[in-house]
Amino acid sequence: MIDVQLTDDSNNVVSELSYIRDSNDRVVVMELNTPLEHRGKGYARKLLSKVQVGENQLILVVSTDYAVGYYRKLGFVEVAPYVFERCEPMLQVSTTS
């Protein structure tokens, strides 16, 4: 499992994700977490975009019931139960603290 964190200017973790590579070498995000106090600021989206750009490929995301709406809002499409894929690259977004 590969872990990636996004930190603010004070080096506090504002969002983190973990991913694996499947048998076709695709990136599959298994966990995405943003602490409650940092939600709604675009950090999770920025982190997903950072991984996608860094890996130079589209990514798959394994979701929970709670996050299904979030991934749909970002343009991901459900390709299997709780597995989402985005057919286009995510735009790099900037966030302000």
Residue frames as qw, qx, qy, qz and C-alpha x, y, z in Angstrom:
[[0.000, 0.891, 0.453, 0.000, 0.00, 0.00, 0.00],
 [0.403, 0.255, 0.001, 0.879, 1.29, 3.46, -0.90],
 [0.213, -0.783, -0.483, 0.331, 0.36, 6.31, 1.45],
 [0.299, 0.413, 0.158, 0.846, 0.21, 9.95, 0.35],
 [0.234, -0.690, -0.502, 0.466, -0.44, 12.96, 2.57],
 [0.189, 0.696, 0.186, 0.667, -1.31, 16.57, 1.91],
 [0.461, -0.475, -0.429, 0.615, -0.15, 19.05, 4.55],
 [0.057, 0.968, 0.219, 0.106, -0.80, 22.72, 5.19],
 [0.307, 0.789, -0.294, 0.443, 1.80, 25.45, 5.73],
 [0.440, -0.654, 0.486, -0.379, 2.22, 24.35, 9.36],
 [0.264, 0.310, -0.912, -0.050, 2.91, 20.76, 8.25],
 [0.543, 0.053, 0.644, -0.536, -0.44, 19.51, 9.63],
 [0.104, 0.120, 0.912, 0.377, -1.98, 16.64, 7.65],
 [0.422, 0.246, 0.136, -0.862, -5.15, 17.96, 6.02],
 [0.880, 0.258, -0.011, -0.398, -5.92, 14.93, 3.84],
 [0.212, -0.460, 0.851, 0.137, -4.42, 11.50, 3.23],
 [0.878, 0.243, -0.078, -0.405, -4.99, 8.54, 0.97],
 [0.472, -0.350, 0.799, 0.126, -3.72, 5.02, 0.46],
 [0.757, 0.468, -0.148, -0.431, -3.59, 3.19, -2.84],
 [0.687, -0.184, 0.676, 0.194, -2.51, -0.05, -4.43],
 [0.317, 0.423, -0.580, -0.619, -1.85, -1.17, -7.97],
 [0.871, 0.120, 0.317, -0.356, -4.15, -3.80, -9.44],
 [0.777, -0.030, 0.563, 0.280, -3.09, -6.66, -11.72],
 [0.555, 0.685, 0.305, 0.358, -3.21, -4.27, -14.71],
 [0.505, -0.042, -0.133, 0.852, -0.92, -1.78, -12.87],
 [0.121, -0.702, -0.297, -0.636, -3.76, 0.72, -12.42],
 [0.050, 0.173, -0.540, 0.822, -3.87, 2.93, -9.35],
 [0.485, -0.532, -0.633, -0.284, -6.73, 1.96, -7.01],
 [0.118, -0.437, 0.402, -0.796, -7.42, 4.33, -4.11],
 [0.490, -0.275, -0.824, 0.068, -8.46, 2.20, -1.16],
 [0.370, -0.687, -0.490, 0.388, -8.81, 4.91, 1.47],
 [0.196, 0.507, 0.071, 0.837, -9.23, 8.70, 1.40],
 [0.438, -0.667, -0.532, 0.284, -9.56, 10.63, 4.62],
 [0.140, 0.517, -0.072, 0.841, -9.85, 14.32, 5.42],
 [0.211, -0.283, -0.697, 0.625, -10.29, 15.24, 9.11],
 [0.016, 0.777, 0.629, -0.019, -13.62, 16.93, 9.84],
 [0.184, -0.812, -0.091, 0.547, -12.02, 20.29, 10.56],
 [0.170, -0.422, 0.522, 0.722, -10.45, 20.36, 7.09],
 [0.362, 0.409, 0.808, 0.222, -13.42, 19.18, 5.01],
 [0.253, 0.870, 0.415, -0.082, -15.02, 21.42, 2.42],
 [0.137, -0.849, 0.253, 0.444, -11.75, 23.14, 1.49],
 [0.703, 0.645, -0.242, -0.177, -10.86, 21.05, -1.57],
 [0.258, -0.644, 0.721, 0.005, -8.05, 19.10, 0.06],
 [0.723, 0.037, 0.689, -0.029, -9.31, 15.60, -0.87],
 [0.678, 0.711, 0.181, -0.045, -9.87, 16.67, -4.46],
 [0.154, 0.879, -0.450, -0.030, -6.41, 18.20, -4.61],
 [0.469, -0.441, 0.765, -0.010, -4.88, 15.00, -3.23],
 [0.779, 0.328, 0.533, -0.031, -6.72, 12.82, -5.77],
 [0.521, 0.852, -0.049, -0.022, -5.53, 15.12, -8.53],
 [0.136, -0.794, 0.592, 0.026, -1.97, 15.06, -7.21],
 [0.640, -0.170, 0.748, 0.034, -1.90, 11.25, -7.28],
 [0.729, 0.569, 0.380, -0.026, -3.45, 11.11, -10.74],
 [0.351, 0.906, -0.237, -0.005, -0.95, 13.60, -12.16],
 [0.301, -0.681, 0.668, -0.005, 2.00, 12.02, -10.34],
 [0.650, -0.029, 0.759, 0.037, 1.11, 8.55, -11.60],
 [0.188, 0.371, -0.510, -0.753, 0.24, 9.90, -15.06],
 [0.207, -0.183, -0.905, -0.325, -2.91, 7.80, -15.35],
 [0.571, -0.416, -0.165, -0.688, -6.59, 7.78, -14.50],
 [0.013, -0.214, 0.858, -0.468, -7.38, 6.24, -11.14],
 [0.558, -0.403, -0.663, -0.295, -9.99, 3.94, -9.64],
 [0.198, -0.370, 0.500, -0.758, -11.50, 4.61, -6.22],
 [0.417, -0.326, -0.848, 0.024, -13.07, 2.11, -3.83],
 [0.246, -0.455, 0.061, -0.854, -15.80, 3.96, -1.95],
 [0.006, -0.219, -0.852, 0.475, -17.99, 3.56, 1.11],
 [0.016, 0.716, 0.691, 0.102, -21.73, 4.25, 1.33],
 [0.226, -0.795, -0.214, 0.520, -20.90, 7.59, 2.90],
 [0.209, -0.547, 0.352, 0.730, -18.62, 8.81, 0.07],
 [0.476, 0.383, 0.720, 0.329, -20.52, 7.63, -3.03],
 [0.191, 0.920, 0.341, -0.027, -22.11, 11.05, -3.57],
 [0.264, -0.814, 0.281, 0.434, -18.76, 12.79, -3.18],
 [0.439, -0.187, 0.702, 0.528, -17.12, 10.76, -5.95],
 [0.364, 0.629, 0.646, 0.233, -20.11, 11.26, -8.24],
 [0.008, -0.960, -0.132, 0.245, -19.89, 15.00, -7.60],
 [0.294, -0.666, 0.483, 0.487, -16.26, 14.90, -8.75],
 [0.576, 0.554, -0.369, -0.474, -17.25, 13.21, -12.01],
 [0.111, -0.263, 0.958, 0.019, -16.39, 9.62, -11.12],
 [0.747, 0.041, -0.316, -0.584, -18.64, 6.90, -12.57],
 [0.671, -0.291, 0.633, -0.254, -19.49, 3.68, -10.74],
 [0.493, 0.425, -0.677, -0.343, -18.03, 0.79, -12.78],
 [0.558, -0.138, -0.815, 0.077, -18.70, -1.92, -10.19],
 [0.536, -0.760, -0.350, -0.115, -20.39, -1.83, -6.77],
 [0.483, -0.847, 0.042, 0.217, -18.52, 0.85, -4.80],
 [0.613, -0.173, 0.371, 0.676, -15.76, 1.11, -7.41],
 [0.285, 0.906, 0.183, -0.252, -15.53, 4.41, -9.25],
 [0.623, 0.033, 0.358, 0.695, -13.51, 5.55, -12.23],
 [0.155, 0.811, 0.048, -0.563, -13.03, 8.95, -13.77],
 [0.763, 0.452, 0.386, 0.253, -12.90, 8.93, -17.55],
 [0.363, 0.824, -0.043, 0.433, -11.12, 12.28, -17.81],
 [0.522, 0.078, -0.436, 0.729, -8.14, 13.71, -15.95],
 [0.306, -0.831, -0.403, 0.231, -8.96, 15.80, -12.91],
 [0.265, 0.824, -0.071, 0.496, -7.93, 19.42, -13.12],
 [0.500, -0.047, -0.481, 0.719, -5.24, 20.56, -10.72],
 [0.276, -0.851, -0.315, -0.317, -6.93, 22.71, -8.11],
 [0.286, 0.319, -0.480, 0.765, -5.41, 25.11, -5.66],
 [0.506, -0.679, -0.532, -0.009, -6.64, 25.45, -2.12],
 [0.084, 0.597, -0.298, 0.740, -6.28, 28.24, 0.35],
 [0.433, -0.257, -0.756, 0.417, -6.11, 27.79, 4.09]]
